């Protein structure tokens, strides 16, 4: 790889994250549970956005991932913590 160390580090870290997102969408797994179909499609689309590699696509992918995770969080029922 040609470039300064921080560009190489960013490329390596974002590539690992893109692989994680794409495999999560394909394998129906997302943060410890099965992913519903809309979440799977969202993860695959986000991974494809981020594969392009520019800073703008990485930012768009991160914002979309945040929106997907917030949508998942709001769908969980409120269950009281009983211990």
Secondary structure, DSSP 4 states (H G I P E B T S, - for coil): --S-HHHHHHHHHHHHHHHHHHHHHHHTEETTEEPPHHHHHHHHHHHHHHHT--HHHHHHHHHHHHHHHHHHHHHS-------
